[in-house]
Amino acid sequence: MLHFFHRLLQKPGIIKNDTRTCIYCGKCQKTCHHKAINVDKKNKAWVIDHEKCHCCGHCIKKCPIHALMLEINIP
């Protein structure tokens, strides 16, 4: 039973960015309620703090070119 609850509390995966298509607009950063994403348009850098990220998916929905995706953890 403990294993069941532990699995419920785990994140479903991690947010990934396809940096080949990302335009570094910063919409994902502005949308993130947990301040887990940092976008530097000038230097074309995108960083996510997976410790802060809750995998809520708001950033994925906000991305205008669909460069973000949830990479699922498979046990």
Biopython code that builds the backbone (N, CA, C, O; Angstrom):
import numpy as np
from Bio.PDB.StructureBuilder import StructureBuilder

atoms = [
    (1, "MET", "N", (0.818, -1.193, 0.000)),
    (1, "MET", "CA", (0.000, 0.000, 0.000)),
    (1, "MET", "C", (0.865, 1.260, 0.000)),
    (1, "MET", "O", (0.546, 2.226, -0.693)),
    (2, "LEU", "N", (1.930, 1.261, 0.752)),
    (2, "LEU", "CA", (2.837, 2.407, 0.809)),
    (2, "LEU", "C", (3.421, 2.705, -0.575)),
    (2, "LEU", "O", (3.570, 3.866, -0.957)),
    (3, "HIS", "N", (3.748, 1.653, -1.317)),
    (3, "HIS", "CA", (4.280, 1.812, -2.670)),
    (3, "HIS", "C", (3.273, 2.547, -3.567)),
    (3, "HIS", "O", (3.663, 3.381, -4.384)),
    (4, "PHE", "N", (2.005, 2.242, -3.416)),
    (4, "PHE", "CA", (0.950, 2.876, -4.204)),
    (4, "PHE", "C", (0.935, 4.388, -3.964)),
    (4, "PHE", "O", (0.890, 5.163, -4.919)),
    (5, "PHE", "N", (0.973, 4.810, -2.703)),
    (5, "PHE", "CA", (0.949, 6.237, -2.380)),
    (5, "PHE", "C", (2.235, 6.929, -2.812)),
    (5, "PHE", "O", (2.202, 8.083, -3.241)),
    (6, "HIS", "N", (3.348, 6.252, -2.708)),
    (6, "HIS", "CA", (4.612, 6.822, -3.153)),
    (6, "HIS", "C", (4.561, 7.112, -4.655)),
    (6, "HIS", "O", (5.050, 8.150, -5.102)),
    (7, "ARG", "N", (3.979, 6.215, -5.423)),
    (7, "ARG", "CA", (3.867, 6.406, -6.873)),
    (7, "ARG", "C", (2.938, 7.568, -7.209)),
    (7, "ARG", "O", (3.163, 8.275, -8.191)),
    (8, "LEU", "N", (1.900, 7.772, -6.407)),
    (8, "LEU", "CA", (0.989, 8.888, -6.640)),
    (8, "LEU", "C", (1.678, 10.235, -6.434)),
    (8, "LEU", "O", (1.358, 11.213, -7.110)),
    (9, "LEU", "N", (2.621, 10.279, -5.502)),
    (9, "LEU", "CA", (3.317, 11.520, -5.187)),
    (9, "LEU", "C", (4.455, 11.825, -6.156)),
    (9, "LEU", "O", (4.922, 12.962, -6.215)),
    (10, "GLN", "N", (4.900, 10.845, -6.905)),
    (10, "GLN", "CA", (5.984, 11.056, -7.853)),
    (10, "GLN", "C", (5.508, 11.891, -9.034)),
    (10, "GLN", "O", (4.341, 11.836, -9.422)),
    (11, "LYS", "N", (6.413, 12.650, -9.589)),
    (11, "LYS", "CA", (6.103, 13.412, -10.790)),
    (11, "LYS", "C", (5.958, 12.440, -11.961)),
    (11, "LYS", "O", (6.634, 11.412, -12.004)),
    (12, "PRO", "N", (5.079, 12.766, -12.910)),
    (12, "PRO", "CA", (4.869, 11.864, -14.042)),
    (12, "PRO", "C", (6.051, 11.807, -15.000)),
    (12, "PRO", "O", (6.145, 10.889, -15.814)),
    (13, "GLY", "N", (6.948, 12.775, -14.910)),
    (13, "GLY", "CA", (8.097, 12.824, -15.813)),
    (13, "GLY", "C", (8.819, 14.143, -15.653)),
    (13, "GLY", "O", (8.807, 14.741, -14.577)),
    (14, "ILE", "N", (9.449, 14.600, -16.729)),
    (14, "ILE", "CA", (10.126, 15.888, -16.714)),
    (14, "ILE", "C", (9.785, 16.650, -17.991)),
    (14, "ILE", "O", (9.521, 16.059, -19.038)),
    (15, "ILE", "N", (9.798, 17.968, -17.879)),
    (15, "ILE", "CA", (9.536, 18.828, -19.028)),
    (15, "ILE", "C", (10.824, 18.951, -19.832)),
    (15, "ILE", "O", (11.889, 19.232, -19.281)),
    (16, "LYS", "N", (10.716, 18.742, -21.121)),
    (16, "LYS", "CA", (11.855, 18.864, -22.038)),
    (16, "LYS", "C", (11.558, 19.941, -23.069)),
    (16, "LYS", "O", (10.402, 20.191, -23.410)),
    (17, "ASN", "N", (12.614, 20.573, -23.559)),
    (17, "ASN", "CA", (12.497, 21.609, -24.580)),
    (17, "ASN", "C", (13.262, 21.165, -25.821)),
    (17, "ASN", "O", (14.420, 20.756, -25.734)),
    (18, "ASP", "N", (12.610, 21.250, -26.968)),
    (18, "ASP", "CA", (13.290, 20.977, -28.230)),
    (18, "ASP", "C", (13.992, 22.272, -28.633)),
    (18, "ASP", "O", (13.393, 23.136, -29.274)),
    (19, "THR", "N", (15.245, 22.400, -28.259)),
    (19, "THR", "CA", (15.997, 23.639, -28.488)),
    (19, "THR", "C", (16.258, 23.894, -29.975)),
    (19, "THR", "O", (16.668, 24.993, -30.348)),
    (20, "ARG", "N", (16.030, 22.908, -30.811)),
    (20, "ARG", "CA", (16.183, 23.123, -32.266)),
    (20, "ARG", "C", (15.051, 23.979, -32.813)),
    (20, "ARG", "O", (15.226, 24.667, -33.819)),
    (21, "THR", "N", (13.885, 23.945, -32.158)),
    (21, "THR", "CA", (12.748, 24.706, -32.648)),
    (21, "THR", "C", (12.350, 25.855, -31.723)),
    (21, "THR", "O", (11.595, 26.737, -32.133)),
    (22, "CYS", "N", (12.837, 25.861, -30.500)),
    (22, "CYS", "CA", (12.492, 26.901, -29.521)),
    (22, "CYS", "C", (12.885, 28.281, -30.050)),
    (22, "CYS", "O", (13.976, 28.464, -30.590)),
    (23, "ILE", "N", (11.979, 29.247, -29.886)),
    (23, "ILE", "CA", (12.258, 30.625, -30.315)),
    (23, "ILE", "C", (12.608, 31.520, -29.124)),
    (23, "ILE", "O", (12.810, 32.723, -29.287)),
    (24, "TYR", "N", (12.679, 30.935, -27.939)),
    (24, "TYR", "CA", (13.084, 31.641, -26.716)),
    (24, "TYR", "C", (12.235, 32.884, -26.466)),
    (24, "TYR", "O", (12.754, 33.944, -26.117)),
    (25, "CYS", "N", (10.937, 32.742, -26.649)),
    (25, "CYS", "CA", (10.014, 33.867, -26.473)),
    (25, "CYS", "C", (9.770, 34.188, -25.006)),
    (25, "CYS", "O", (9.415, 35.319, -24.674)),
    (26, "GLY", "N", (9.956, 33.205, -24.116)),
    (26, "GLY", "CA", (9.784, 33.434, -22.688)),
    (26, "GLY", "C", (8.375, 33.234, -22.176)),
    (26, "GLY", "O", (8.119, 33.450, -20.991)),
    (27, "LYS", "N", (7.445, 32.825, -23.040)),
    (27, "LYS", "CA", (6.065, 32.621, -22.589)),
    (27, "LYS", "C", (5.965, 31.507, -21.558)),
    (27, "LYS", "O", (5.142, 31.579, -20.646)),
    (28, "CYS", "N", (6.789, 30.488, -21.693)),
    (28, "CYS", "CA", (6.783, 29.393, -20.721)),
    (28, "CYS", "C", (7.251, 29.896, -19.348)),
    (28, "CYS", "O", (6.695, 29.521, -18.316)),
    (29, "GLN", "N", (8.260, 30.734, -19.355)),
    (29, "GLN", "CA", (8.787, 31.289, -18.104)),
    (29, "GLN", "C", (7.733, 32.151, -17.408)),
    (29, "GLN", "O", (7.561, 32.062, -16.193)),
    (30, "LYS", "N", (7.034, 32.976, -18.170)),
    (30, "LYS", "CA", (6.011, 33.854, -17.605)),
    (30, "LYS", "C", (4.829, 33.060, -17.068)),
    (30, "LYS", "O", (4.163, 33.497, -16.129)),
    (31, "THR", "N", (4.565, 31.901, -17.654)),
    (31, "THR", "CA", (3.429, 31.068, -17.270)),
    (31, "THR", "C", (3.707, 30.212, -16.043)),
    (31, "THR", "O", (2.779, 29.840, -15.324)),
    (32, "CYS", "N", (4.968, 29.898, -15.799)),
    (32, "CYS", "CA", (5.332, 28.968, -14.718)),
    (32, "CYS", "C", (5.075, 29.590, -13.343)),
    (32, "CYS", "O", (5.722, 30.565, -12.962)),
    (33, "HIS", "N", (4.131, 29.018, -12.611)),
    (33, "HIS", "CA", (3.776, 29.501, -11.282)),
    (33, "HIS", "C", (4.858, 29.199, -10.248)),
    (33, "HIS", "O", (4.896, 29.820, -9.185)),
    (34, "HIS", "N", (5.728, 28.256, -10.556)),
    (34, "HIS", "CA", (6.733, 27.802, -9.597)),
    (34, "HIS", "C", (8.114, 28.394, -9.869)),
    (34, "HIS", "O", (9.087, 28.066, -9.190)),
    (35, "LYS", "N", (8.186, 29.271, -10.870)),
    (35, "LYS", "CA", (9.456, 29.931, -11.229)),
    (35, "LYS", "C", (10.563, 28.913, -11.505)),
    (35, "LYS", "O", (11.708, 29.087, -11.087)),
    (36, "ALA", "N", (10.194, 27.849, -12.218)),
    (36, "ALA", "CA", (11.132, 26.764, -12.506)),
    (36, "ALA", "C", (11.864, 26.941, -13.836)),
    (36, "ALA", "O", (12.854, 26.256, -14.092)),
    (37, "ILE", "N", (11.388, 27.851, -14.682)),
    (37, "ILE", "CA", (11.963, 28.014, -16.021)),
    (37, "ILE", "C", (12.653, 29.362, -16.129)),
    (37, "ILE", "O", (12.138, 30.384, -15.674)),
    (38, "ASN", "N", (13.836, 29.341, -16.744)),
    (38, "ASN", "CA", (14.579, 30.571, -17.002)),
    (38, "ASN", "C", (14.933, 30.599, -18.488)),
    (38, "ASN", "O", (15.589, 29.690, -18.998)),
    (39, "VAL", "N", (14.489, 31.659, -19.179)),
    (39, "VAL", "CA", (14.745, 31.808, -20.611)),
    (39, "VAL", "C", (15.589, 33.057, -20.830)),
    (39, "VAL", "O", (15.268, 34.141, -20.344)),
    (40, "ASP", "N", (16.676, 32.876, -21.577)),
    (40, "ASP", "CA", (17.543, 33.997, -21.947)),
    (40, "ASP", "C", (17.511, 34.100, -23.470)),
    (40, "ASP", "O", (18.222, 33.383, -24.175)),
    (41, "LYS", "N", (16.668, 35.014, -23.959)),
    (41, "LYS", "CA", (16.479, 35.138, -25.414)),
    (41, "LYS", "C", (17.763, 35.586, -26.099)),
    (41, "LYS", "O", (18.090, 35.100, -27.181)),
    (42, "LYS", "N", (18.494, 36.509, -25.479)),
    (42, "LYS", "CA", (19.714, 37.041, -26.079)),
    (42, "LYS", "C", (20.746, 35.946, -26.339)),
    (42, "LYS", "O", (21.351, 35.901, -27.410)),
    (43, "ASN", "N", (20.945, 35.072, -25.367)),
    (43, "ASN", "CA", (21.941, 34.004, -25.485)),
    (43, "ASN", "C", (21.355, 32.662, -25.935)),
    (43, "ASN", "O", (22.051, 31.648, -25.988)),
    (44, "LYS", "N", (20.059, 32.683, -26.256)),
    (44, "LYS", "CA", (19.352, 31.464, -26.676)),
    (44, "LYS", "C", (19.603, 30.310, -25.705)),
    (44, "LYS", "O", (20.103, 29.244, -26.065)),
    (45, "ALA", "N", (19.225, 30.586, -24.455)),
    (45, "ALA", "CA", (19.393, 29.583, -23.395)),
    (45, "ALA", "C", (18.057, 29.339, -22.714)),
    (45, "ALA", "O", (17.302, 30.276, -22.453)),
    (46, "TRP", "N", (17.773, 28.088, -22.431)),
    (46, "TRP", "CA", (16.545, 27.677, -21.763)),
    (46, "TRP", "C", (16.935, 26.668, -20.697)),
    (46, "TRP", "O", (17.543, 25.640, -20.996)),
    (47, "VAL", "N", (16.580, 26.966, -19.447)),
    (47, "VAL", "CA", (16.940, 26.083, -18.335)),
    (47, "VAL", "C", (15.711, 25.867, -17.469)),
    (47, "VAL", "O", (14.950, 26.797, -17.201)),
    (48, "ILE", "N", (15.529, 24.623, -17.035)),
    (48, "ILE", "CA", (14.438, 24.306, -16.111)),
    (48, "ILE", "C", (15.022, 23.689, -14.850)),
    (48, "ILE", "O", (15.914, 22.842, -14.914)),
    (49, "ASP", "N", (14.513, 24.119, -13.714)),
    (49, "ASP", "CA", (14.897, 23.551, -12.423)),
    (49, "ASP", "C", (13.888, 22.446, -12.112)),
    (49, "ASP", "O", (12.752, 22.719, -11.723)),
    (50, "HIS", "N", (14.313, 21.204, -12.288)),
    (50, "HIS", "CA", (13.393, 20.076, -12.120)),
    (50, "HIS", "C", (12.967, 19.889, -10.673)),
    (50, "HIS", "O", (11.961, 19.231, -10.406)),
    (51, "GLU", "N", (13.709, 20.452, -9.746)),
    (51, "GLU", "CA", (13.309, 20.386, -8.339)),
    (51, "GLU", "C", (12.098, 21.290, -8.078)),
    (51, "GLU", "O", (11.229, 20.948, -7.277)),
    (52, "LYS", "N", (12.044, 22.433, -8.747)),
    (52, "LYS", "CA", (10.926, 23.368, -8.582)),
    (52, "LYS", "C", (9.726, 23.001, -9.454)),
    (52, "LYS", "O", (8.583, 23.294, -9.102)),
    (53, "CYS", "N", (9.992, 22.361, -10.589)),
    (53, "CYS", "CA", (8.939, 22.033, -11.551)),
    (53, "CYS", "C", (7.959, 21.018, -10.968)),
    (53, "CYS", "O", (8.368, 20.010, -10.392)),
    (54, "HIS", "N", (6.659, 21.290, -11.121)),
    (54, "HIS", "CA", (5.610, 20.385, -10.645)),
    (54, "HIS", "C", (4.973, 19.597, -11.791)),
    (54, "HIS", "O", (4.020, 18.849, -11.571)),
    (55, "CYS", "N", (5.487, 19.756, -13.000)),
    (55, "CYS", "CA", (4.962, 19.063, -14.182)),
    (55, "CYS", "C", (3.464, 19.316, -14.374)),
    (55, "CYS", "O", (2.713, 18.412, -14.740)),
    (56, "CYS", "N", (3.045, 20.557, -14.123)),
    (56, "CYS", "CA", (1.627, 20.898, -14.258)),
    (56, "CYS", "C", (1.201, 21.021, -15.718)),
    (56, "CYS", "O", (0.027, 20.845, -16.042)),
    (57, "GLY", "N", (2.158, 21.325, -16.599)),
    (57, "GLY", "CA", (1.861, 21.398, -18.027)),
    (57, "GLY", "C", (1.434, 22.764, -18.537)),
    (57, "GLY", "O", (1.163, 22.913, -19.729)),
    (58, "HIS", "N", (1.367, 23.765, -17.667)),
    (58, "HIS", "CA", (0.969, 25.101, -18.110)),
    (58, "HIS", "C", (1.930, 25.635, -19.178)),
    (58, "HIS", "O", (1.500, 26.243, -20.158)),
    (59, "CYS", "N", (3.215, 25.406, -18.985)),
    (59, "CYS", "CA", (4.216, 25.891, -19.943)),
    (59, "CYS", "C", (4.052, 25.206, -21.297)),
    (59, "CYS", "O", (4.215, 25.839, -22.340)),
    (60, "ILE", "N", (3.734, 23.933, -21.281)),
    (60, "ILE", "CA", (3.549, 23.177, -22.522)),
    (60, "ILE", "C", (2.389, 23.767, -23.318)),
    (60, "ILE", "O", (2.487, 23.945, -24.532)),
    (61, "LYS", "N", (1.297, 24.066, -22.630)),
    (61, "LYS", "CA", (0.115, 24.630, -23.296)),
    (61, "LYS", "C", (0.384, 26.027, -23.842)),
    (61, "LYS", "O", (-0.189, 26.415, -24.860)),
    (62, "LYS", "N", (1.253, 26.788, -23.171)),
    (62, "LYS", "CA", (1.496, 28.177, -23.555)),
    (62, "LYS", "C", (2.492, 28.303, -24.708)),
    (62, "LYS", "O", (2.497, 29.329, -25.388)),
    (63, "CYS", "N", (3.326, 27.307, -24.950)),
    (63, "CYS", "CA", (4.350, 27.380, -25.986)),
    (63, "CYS", "C", (3.705, 27.528, -27.369)),
    (63, "CYS", "O", (2.955, 26.652, -27.798)),
    (64, "PRO", "N", (3.997, 28.641, -28.071)),
    (64, "PRO", "CA", (3.335, 28.882, -29.362)),
    (64, "PRO", "C", (3.792, 27.959, -30.489)),
    (64, "PRO", "O", (3.098, 27.829, -31.497)),
    (65, "ILE", "N", (4.947, 27.319, -30.333)),
    (65, "ILE", "CA", (5.423, 26.445, -31.410)),
    (65, "ILE", "C", (5.535, 24.978, -30.979)),
    (65, "ILE", "O", (6.074, 24.148, -31.712)),
    (66, "HIS", "N", (5.027, 24.672, -29.800)),
    (66, "HIS", "CA", (4.984, 23.302, -29.282)),
    (66, "HIS", "C", (6.386, 22.692, -29.136)),
    (66, "HIS", "O", (6.607, 21.529, -29.476)),
    (67, "ALA", "N", (7.326, 23.497, -28.624)),
    (67, "ALA", "CA", (8.695, 23.010, -28.418)),
    (67, "ALA", "C", (8.845, 22.271, -27.092)),
    (67, "ALA", "O", (9.836, 21.572, -26.880)),
    (68, "LEU", "N", (7.866, 22.419, -26.197)),
    (68, "LEU", "CA", (7.941, 21.767, -24.890)),
    (68, "LEU", "C", (7.120, 20.488, -24.880)),
    (68, "LEU", "O", (6.081, 20.392, -25.532)),
    (69, "MET", "N", (7.608, 19.508, -24.129)),
    (69, "MET", "CA", (6.882, 18.242, -24.004)),
    (69, "MET", "C", (7.168, 17.624, -22.651)),
    (69, "MET", "O", (8.176, 17.935, -22.017)),
    (70, "LEU", "N", (6.290, 16.761, -22.218)),
    (70, "LEU", "CA", (6.472, 16.013, -20.981)),
    (70, "LEU", "C", (7.061, 14.661, -21.342)),
    (70, "LEU", "O", (6.437, 13.865, -22.043)),
    (71, "GLU", "N", (8.265, 14.412, -20.857)),
    (71, "GLU", "CA", (8.892, 13.098, -21.063)),
    (71, "GLU", "C", (8.465, 12.221, -19.892)),
    (71, "GLU", "O", (8.827, 12.481, -18.744)),
    (72, "ILE", "N", (7.709, 11.206, -20.185)),
    (72, "ILE", "CA", (7.092, 10.342, -19.168)),
    (72, "ILE", "C", (8.130, 9.410, -18.543)),
    (72, "ILE", "O", (8.973, 8.842, -19.237)),
    (73, "ASN", "N", (8.050, 9.264, -17.206)),
    (73, "ASN", "CA", (8.862, 8.273, -16.490)),
    (73, "ASN", "C", (8.204, 6.915, -16.657)),
    (73, "ASN", "O", (7.025, 6.748, -16.346)),
    (74, "ILE", "N", (8.952, 5.958, -17.142)),
    (74, "ILE", "CA", (8.441, 4.596, -17.282)),
    (74, "ILE", "C", (9.159, 3.725, -16.266)),
    (74, "ILE", "O", (10.381, 3.579, -16.316)),
    (75, "PRO", "N", (8.398, 3.146, -15.340)),
    (75, "PRO", "CA", (9.046, 2.345, -14.281)),
    (75, "PRO", "C", (9.687, 1.091, -14.809)),
    (75, "PRO", "O", (10.266, 0.323, -14.041)),
]
sb = StructureBuilder()
sb.init_structure("model")
sb.init_model(0)
sb.init_chain("A")
sb.init_seg("    ")
for serial, (resi, resn, name, xyz) in enumerate(atoms, 1):
    if name == "N":
        sb.init_residue(resn, " ", resi, " ")
    sb.init_atom(name, np.array(xyz, "f"), 0.0, 1.0, " ", f" {name:<3s}", serial, name[0])
structure = sb.get_structure()
